[in-house]
């Protein structure tokens, strides 16, 4: 059953147009995305089943192909559609950073990094490669590890920065625990990478830590 067959006052699309997307529940938004159900399930039943399975929007958005398609009624096509939607959001946040000094809008950087790394189950260490005007060249996922830590090799960061012709970099990693407080190891690693980059005159401008819903800047905390 499609959304169109619902009573008009109950249709999520109609509600979205009348009241705005922010007024829809998670399952209603998902129903709009899905568009239709199956012969055995209405789109409402399907969207509610998916939210019960994943519990949170974050888990739904970061589900792998196997987990996503394990739910009856969804498949590879919808998985691909969801990945495309996620990538469009990331590129929306990325676009302004390629056109201006990233440090002129730390809030924009934070939104971009949250879109990239929030809800990841494992620790990911990435680098923002910047040009001489501190505009974004590329976001590079460099290392990933267990839920507790990632092995980070400064020489690999240096090699990639030279390959990208970066004049400066910003370090970033997530804390899967959701708590973005910098550890002593985070501070020590930052200093080690700064020393390595200084050998080739590449500046390390900041180190951001992504938690659950917020981002911490080591520079703003005076820990660089």
Secondary structure, DSSP 8 states (H G I E B T S, - for coil): -BGGGS-GGG-HHHHHHHH-GGGS-HHHHHHHHH-B--SSS-HHHHHHHHHHHH-SHHHHHT--HHHHHTSTT--HHHHHHHHHHHHHHHHHHHHGGGTS-GGG-HHHHHHHHHHHHTT-SS-EEEEEEE-TT--EEEEEEEEE--SS-----HHHHHHHHHHTT-SEEEEEEE-TTS-----HHHHHHHHHHHHHHHTTT-EEEEEEEE-SS-EEETTTTT--
